Amino acid sequence: APSAPERVFSVSPFPAVAMGNTPPQYPVVHEAPEFIEGKVNYPAKYAGEPVIRRSWKHASDEVSGIWGYEYVVSRFEDASHAFESDEYVFTTGTNIEVSGEMITYHDSVYLHIRSRNNAGRTSQNSLTYGPLLPRDPTAPTKPQINVRVGSNSVYLYIPYLSGDYETQVKGYQYSIGTSPGGTDIRGWGSGIDIEQEIIITHDPASVQPEPSRVPVHNIPSTELPVLETRNLYVNVRAVNGQDMYSRVVSSGPFRFGTRPEEPTVTGDFNSATGELSIGIGNIFDSGAPVKSVRYRVKDIETGELLKDWTTVETFRARRFDSPASLQESVFIDGKAAEQGFDIEVEVINSAGKSTRSGIRKTFLPKIASPTIVMGNITLK
């Protein structure tokens, strides 16, 4: 009987391909973002036809010589069972390219090859490759992300999911660094940090519904150092079924554990109308978004609470690139404010950390000068 064909090279694992050098950045948010509909890539067609290519060394037969080779693509790992159950193909060459209905990106197969001599006999042993999957021609699409700074953690959101037409997305990995795409705080792991909960079907006629909520991952405070002078970035990449990576994306810069800066406070009281105008400046936090600003007013002499903590309704929670300011008006009973006011302001960030004005702005209301009559002359 002829000898079996031999491998001409070993099969190497699929490489982990990353695309792009400068990660796009997405802003830090103060509340969970909404899912961006229609961004899950359900396959209508493959980016490329799945193909398996293999080569082997010539077999030998000292008596009659080698006529050619028979190969079969099968789900069966056992070569004898495969040649008995599936249709095989004859070739005189040692290089093949296999495609067709059985070759897909998501169902593995085995390729069995045996030699046939000029006497019509086949080799007792077969060369087997497998399990095999065609090489995915594309990396996963890049996701979009946002982070929200909490009191003891940072919440990572993925409102725009990654997709992969051929081998699906298994999930996502994340790193943490002091620059976009950086890994100096937390490196890329070898596994999946966030699983893709939405299974993307290979059957276009069976499209699954969009997810009802945005995937979210809680990054604990133990992974987030408090750096007073440096920003942090969360970086994410998708991983497909062949461990290929998408392009890396990054969150906007943030600092964990920061507090808002000390606000400045000014005040002016119109005793005729009872209107107290409060000016609040230096509304700023270098790390987390500022969530709210509130104030309260006390009688300077008695300490009586004239206005309990009141949130400024016109203030919009956001992340500021530079200090902001606002003006707020409140009406106070003039009789209760004869000796002036004590105004206190508090700025609160999205992590629940707050800073109150370190210097309370205390002032006396403007008092009208009395009228003095001296003879025929009136002094005011």
C-alpha positions in Angstrom: 0.0 0.0 0.0 1.2 3.6 -0.6 2.4 5.8 2.2 0.2 8.5 3.6 0.8 12.1 2.6 2.6 14.3 5.2 2.2 17.8 6.4 4.2 20.4 4.5 3.8 23.0 7.3 2.1 23.3 10.7 -1.1 25.2 11.2 -0.5 28.4 13.1 -3.1 29.9 15.4 -5.1 32.9 14.3 -3.3 36.1 15.2 -4.8 38.7 17.4 -5.1 41.7 15.1 -5.6 45.2 16.4 -6.4 48.1 14.1 -5.5 51.7 14.4 -3.0 53.6 16.5 -4.8 56.6 17.9 -8.0 55.5 19.8 -11.1 57.6 19.3 -12.4 59.1 22.5 -16.0 59.3 23.9 -17.1 61.6 26.6 -17.6 60.9 30.3 -21.3 61.0 31.2 -23.2 61.7 34.4 -26.0 59.2 33.8 -26.3 56.0 31.8 -26.5 56.6 28.0 -29.2 55.2 25.8 -28.6 52.3 23.4 -27.9 53.4 19.8 -30.3 51.4 17.8 -29.4 49.7 14.6 -25.7 49.4 15.4 -25.5 45.6 15.8 -24.1 44.1 12.7 -26.4 41.3 11.6 -24.9 39.6 8.6 -26.6 39.9 5.2 -23.5 38.4 3.6 -20.0 37.5 4.5 -17.2 40.0 3.7 -15.4 37.1 2.0 -16.3 33.6 1.0 -15.0 31.1 3.7 -12.1 29.1 2.2 -9.8 26.5 3.6 -6.4 26.1 2.0 -4.0 23.3 2.7 -0.8 21.6 1.2 1.0 18.4 1.9 4.1 16.5 0.8 4.0 13.8 -1.9 3.5 10.3 -0.7 5.4 7.4 -2.2 4.9 3.8 -3.5 8.0 1.9 -4.6 6.0 -0.7 -6.6 3.4 1.1 -8.7 3.9 4.7 -7.9 1.4 7.4 -6.7 -1.6 8.1 -8.9 -3.1 10.9 -6.7 -4.9 11.8 -3.5 -8.4 11.6 -2.1 -9.6 14.2 0.4 -12.8 14.6 2.3 -14.2 17.5 4.3 -16.2 16.2 7.2 -17.6 16.9 10.7 -16.2 13.6 11.7 -12.7 13.5 13.4 -12.2 9.9 12.5 -10.8 9.6 9.0 -12.3 6.1 8.3 -15.7 7.2 9.3 -15.4 10.4 7.3 -14.4 8.6 4.0 -17.3 6.1 4.5 -19.9 8.8 5.3 -19.0 11.8 3.1 -18.2 12.3 -0.5 -14.5 12.5 -1.2 -12.7 14.3 -4.0 -9.7 13.1 -6.1 -6.8 15.3 -7.1 -3.3 14.7 -8.5 -1.9 17.8 -6.9 -0.8 18.5 -3.4 -2.5 21.9 -2.9 -6.2 22.3 -2.4 -8.7 25.2 -1.8 -12.0 24.1 -0.4 -15.2 26.1 -0.2 -18.9 25.4 -0.4 -21.9 24.9 1.9 -20.0 22.9 4.5 -17.3 25.6 5.0 -18.5 28.3 7.3 -16.8 30.7 9.7 -18.6 29.3 12.8 -18.7 25.5 12.3 -15.4 23.7 12.4 -14.6 20.8 10.1 -11.8 18.2 9.6 -9.9 17.6 6.4 -8.7 14.1 5.8 -6.3 13.2 3.0 -5.1 9.7 1.8 -3.0 8.7 -1.2 -3.9 6.3 -4.0 -1.3 4.3 -6.0 -1.5 3.3 -9.7 -2.8 -0.1 -8.6 -5.9 1.5 -7.2 -5.0 0.9 -3.5 -5.3 3.6 -0.9 -3.0 4.3 2.0 -3.8 2.7 5.3 -3.3 5.9 7.2 -4.6 9.4 6.4 -3.3 12.9 7.0 -5.8 14.8 9.1 -6.1 18.6 9.6 -8.5 19.9 12.1 -10.6 21.1 13.6 -10.5 23.8 11.0 -12.2 27.2 10.6 -11.6 29.5 7.7 -9.5 32.6 8.5 -11.8 35.5 9.4 -11.0 38.2 6.8 -12.2 41.1 9.1 -11.6 42.2 12.6 -14.7 43.2 14.8 -16.1 46.7 14.3 -15.1 49.1 17.0 -17.6 49.9 19.8 -18.5 53.2 21.3 -18.1 53.6 25.1 -18.9 56.0 27.9 -17.9 56.0 31.6 -19.6 57.4 34.6 -17.7 58.1 37.8 -19.4 56.7 40.9 -18.6 57.0 44.6 -16.7 53.7 44.8 -16.4 52.6 41.2 -16.5 53.7 37.6 -19.3 52.4 35.3 -18.3 51.4 31.8 -21.1 51.6 29.2 -21.2 50.2 25.7 -24.1 51.9 23.9 -22.8 51.0 20.4 -22.0 47.3 20.3 -19.3 45.8 18.1 -20.2 43.3 15.4 -18.5 40.6 13.3 -20.2 39.1 10.3 -18.1 36.0 10.2 -17.2 34.8 13.7 -19.4 37.0 16.0 -18.1 39.0 19.0 -17.3 37.0 22.1 -17.0 40.1 24.2 -14.8 43.0 25.2 -11.5 43.6 27.0 -10.6 46.8 28.8 -7.4 48.5 30.0 -6.8 51.5 32.2 -4.0 54.1 31.5 -3.0 57.6 31.9 -3.2 58.2 28.2 -5.7 57.1 25.5 -5.1 53.5 24.8 -2.7 53.3 27.8 -2.1 50.2 29.9 0.1 51.5 32.7 -2.6 51.2 35.3 -4.3 48.0 34.1 -3.1 45.9 31.1 -5.1 43.9 28.6 -6.1 40.6 30.0 -6.0 37.3 28.2 -9.7 36.5 28.7 -13.0 38.3 28.2 -13.9 41.1 30.7 -17.4 41.8 29.4 -19.3 39.2 27.5 -21.4 40.1 24.5 -24.9 39.3 25.8 -26.5 39.8 22.4 -26.0 36.8 20.1 -25.7 38.0 16.5 -27.4 35.3 14.4 -25.9 34.0 11.2 -29.4 33.6 9.7 -30.5 37.0 8.3 -34.1 35.8 8.4 -33.9 35.3 12.2 -32.8 38.7 13.4 -32.9 39.1 17.1 -34.2 42.3 18.7 -32.0 45.2 19.8 -31.0 45.0 23.5 -33.3 46.7 25.9 -30.4 48.1 27.9 -26.9 49.2 27.5 -24.2 46.7 28.5 -22.5 48.1 31.7 -19.5 46.9 33.6 -18.6 48.0 37.1 -14.8 48.8 37.5 -14.1 48.7 41.3 -12.2 51.5 43.1 -9.3 49.0 43.7 -8.3 49.3 40.0 -8.5 53.1 40.0 -5.8 55.1 41.7 -6.4 58.6 42.9 -4.0 60.7 40.8 -4.4 64.4 41.7 -2.5 65.7 38.6 -3.1 63.1 35.9 -6.1 61.9 34.0 -7.3 58.3 33.7 -8.7 56.7 30.6 -10.6 53.4 30.2 -9.8 51.7 26.9 -11.9 49.0 25.3 -11.5 46.6 22.4 -13.9 43.9 21.0 -12.8 40.2 20.6 -14.3 38.0 17.9 -14.6 34.2 17.7 -11.0 33.9 16.3 -9.5 36.2 19.0 -9.0 39.1 16.6 -9.3 42.5 18.2 -11.2 45.6 17.0 -9.7 49.0 17.0 -9.2 50.4 20.5 -11.6 53.1 21.8 -11.1 55.3 24.9 -13.3 57.1 27.4 -12.8 60.8 27.9 -10.3 61.7 30.6 -11.4 61.6 34.2 -9.9 61.5 37.7 -11.3 59.1 40.3 -11.9 60.2 43.9 -11.6 64.0 43.2 -13.8 66.6 44.8 -15.2 69.8 43.3 -13.1 72.9 43.8 -14.2 75.4 46.4 -16.9 77.6 45.0 -16.8 81.4 45.3 -19.9 83.1 46.7 -21.2 86.7 46.4 -24.5 88.1 47.5 -26.7 91.3 47.2 -30.0 92.0 48.9 -32.7 94.3 47.8 -34.6 95.2 51.0 -37.4 96.9 49.1 -38.3 93.7 47.2 -36.8 91.1 49.6 -34.8 89.6 46.7 -31.4 88.1 47.5 -29.1 87.6 44.5 -26.5 84.9 45.0 -23.5 84.7 42.7 -21.7 81.3 42.6 -18.4 81.0 40.8 -15.6 78.4 40.3 -18.0 75.6 39.7 -15.5 73.0 38.6 -14.2 69.4 39.1 -11.0 68.2 37.4 -12.2 64.6 37.5 -15.9 63.8 37.7 -18.8 65.7 36.1 -20.5 68.3 38.3 -23.9 66.9 39.1 -25.6 69.7 41.1 -25.2 73.0 42.9 -27.2 74.0 46.0 -27.3 76.7 48.6 -28.9 77.6 51.9 -29.4 80.9 53.7 -29.3 81.6 57.5 -29.9 84.6 59.7 -26.5 85.9 60.6 -27.5 86.8 64.2 -29.8 84.0 65.3 -28.7 81.2 62.9 -32.3 80.7 61.9 -32.6 78.8 58.6 -34.3 81.3 56.2 -33.9 79.0 53.2 -33.1 75.3 53.5 -30.8 73.5 51.0 -32.2 74.4 47.6 -30.8 72.9 44.3 -30.3 75.4 41.5 -32.9 74.2 39.0 -31.3 76.1 36.1 -28.0 74.3 36.5 -27.4 71.5 34.0 -25.3 68.6 35.2 -22.2 68.3 33.0 -18.5 68.0 32.8 -16.8 71.4 32.6 -13.5 72.0 30.8 -13.1 75.3 32.8 -14.8 76.8 35.9 -18.4 77.9 35.4 -20.6 80.4 37.2 -24.2 81.1 37.7 -26.6 83.6 39.3 -29.6 82.6 41.5 -32.3 84.8 43.1 -34.3 84.0 46.2 -36.9 86.0 48.1 -36.4 86.5 51.8 -38.6 88.0 54.5 -37.0 91.4 55.1 -37.9 91.4 58.8 -36.0 88.1 59.3 -33.0 89.5 57.7 -32.4 92.7 59.5 -28.9 91.7 60.6 -27.8 90.2 57.3 -27.3 86.7 55.9 -25.0 83.7 56.0 -24.9 82.1 52.6 -23.5 78.6 52.1 -23.0 76.9 48.7 -22.3 73.2 48.0 -21.1 71.8 44.7 -21.6 68.0 44.2 -20.0 65.8 41.6 -21.4 62.6 39.9 -19.5 60.4 42.4 -21.4 62.0 45.3 -18.4 63.9 46.6 -19.0 67.5 47.5 -17.3 70.7 48.5 -18.8 73.6 50.4 -17.7 77.1 50.2 -14.8 77.4 52.6 -15.4 81.1 53.2 -19.0 81.9 53.9 -20.0 85.2 52.4 -21.5 87.2 55.2 -22.9 90.7 54.7 -25.4 93.2 56.1 -28.3 94.3 54.1 -28.3 97.9 52.8 -30.1 100.1 55.3 -31.7 103.4 54.1 -30.1 106.5 55.7 -32.4 108.4 58.1 -33.7 111.9 57.2 -32.3 114.7 59.5 -33.9 118.1 59.6 -31.8 121.1 60.8 -33.8 124.3 60.6 -34.7 124.8 57.0 -32.1 122.3 55.8 -33.0 118.7 55.2 -30.1 116.2 55.3 -30.3 112.7 54.0 
